[in-house]
Amino acid sequence: MKYVDEFRDPAAVRALISEIETALTAVDDAKKPLQIMEVCGGHTHAIFRFGLDKLLPQAIEFVHGPGCPVCVLPRGRIDEAITIANHSDTILCSYGDAVRVPGERGSLLDAKANGADVRIVYSPLDALKLAQAHPDKQVVFFAIGFETTAPATAITLLQARALKVANFSVICHHITIGPPLKAILDDPQVRLDGLIAPGHVSMVVGQQIYQFIVDDYDKPVVTAGFEPIDFLTALLGVIKQIASGQPSVENAYKRAVNDAGNSAAQEAMEQVFELADSQDWRGLGAIEHSGLQLNGAFRSFDAKLRFGLVSAQIEEPEGCACANVLRGLAKPGDCPLFGSQCTPQQPIGALMVSSEGACSAYYQYRQL
């Protein structure tokens, strides 16, 4: 396939829906509806944008996972970024979605409105260029995201060290995809029959990272791309595995993902990062060995150390159901704030802010 229209072809979609309906007949009725978690928020938006939930049988229920990096960003980390941004000699750089996520003291966008120098960048390399252009300022990059964005941060820090850019640092909140999935699968309140793995992360880490889901939890995992044909192909693979009783790790996104992942990206991360003992996740709490921190060779670029920040845990706003949505225990419409007090224009929870957030998808495509 060469063009995106081929991945949205209505005839091909109908054919896959028919195959899914046939595959479901081989699944024990006692298991239905099947609880399928799409880990990535990009998949959530694809489901609702293209109306896949309307086309599929009611024997399938989607559970929205924690694969949106902005959505799992703790409120305390937002407040840390605001504290740094409020320094008069500082330029705080961030990806676009993160500036609108509310902490206890508002958002980075609010800080910008109050005079802080907060800038949206498309890459940490943009922030490094700002540091070179403004040697009289401390330039701090708010480094968030799974293994998808961590290599870009690592490469930027390697370059900053090589160029001896002393006024550049990062707030490091890079996280890893495996531990939160384990935490969810260990939760006795969560019932999952299979998982659709995120394509973006898998391009970097490969397929082997999901093998524990098969070995330890006996659940099928299929990696998917983000177009309708991609997603439905992966869903069909999950259902066939459930029907056969033989779970495995399968790749339905072979044009972008291979078993081993991107070795150059992995090498860059290994040079710069090490696993943190524990990491806080919005809605999931502290999870062991789930975050990346700068290793000893790059500790001088750690903005938390440079600015003397102490991490604090901050509770979710009263009534906010983001935590349960992230854990697969609720849908956005179950939140009493959804669509009334919490909207994309005035978000209270992170899931309403992010372009990959489940609440954002429901609000945009399925207002309840």
C-alpha angles and dihedrals in degrees: 000000000000108000133052092236089068089062089053099044108145094214092052090047092052090049091052092047088053091050090049091051090051093047090051091060088067092055118096108257090225089069095054134143089046113220106222119180117210098201097198124070088217088067091049090056091046091053093054099033092056095035094240091148088059093051099046126083119265087243086083122070120183120221114201114230138207098260097117109097095202091050094056094046107122118236090236091063090054089054090050090054091048091051091054093043091055092063107107094225096048136098111199114203124196145162112264102255094049095061091066099048109110121232125182090280097045125265136304087256089059089049089052090051088053093055106274116138100243118162132187114226133182095216139016086242087067088057091049090053089052090053090053091048093048108040090165091062134070106234115202125188118207098223110199136153144074125283086297094077100022094086091059090053091047093050091048092052091048088054093045090054093047091050092042094232100175098180095061126093141151138226096225114214101148114148138193128237103223104063098053090051089052090049091052094046089050091054108103090208092062121081115190129171097186145346136231106212124219116262097208096055092042091058087065104033100030127217103295092078090074097051092098089065089062097038099043104027104025092231128139120241126194124179115224140191122224106257123090094255090048094050097043091048089054092046091052089052092052093050093048090052091050090050093049095045089227109113121193142156107268132184118220093164101063096147088070108016133060132180096259100040126213108332095191092054091046091050092052091051092048091054094053110026140053130187115271117227090239139356132200118234126192106248095002102063123213115348121189119244092355100121139061124231131183112271124230095275091058101032090110088069092057107115093198090061093040092053097035096240123173117206118238131190114231124192122238118262114275111276095013111137098190091114094058093044090053091050093050093247099113144024122234091253089062090067113097090215097052115122095351112058093005115056135144088260093051106020121188098175129047093236090067092052106050123082084227097044119124093223090051090052093049092046094048099042108015111029106186 
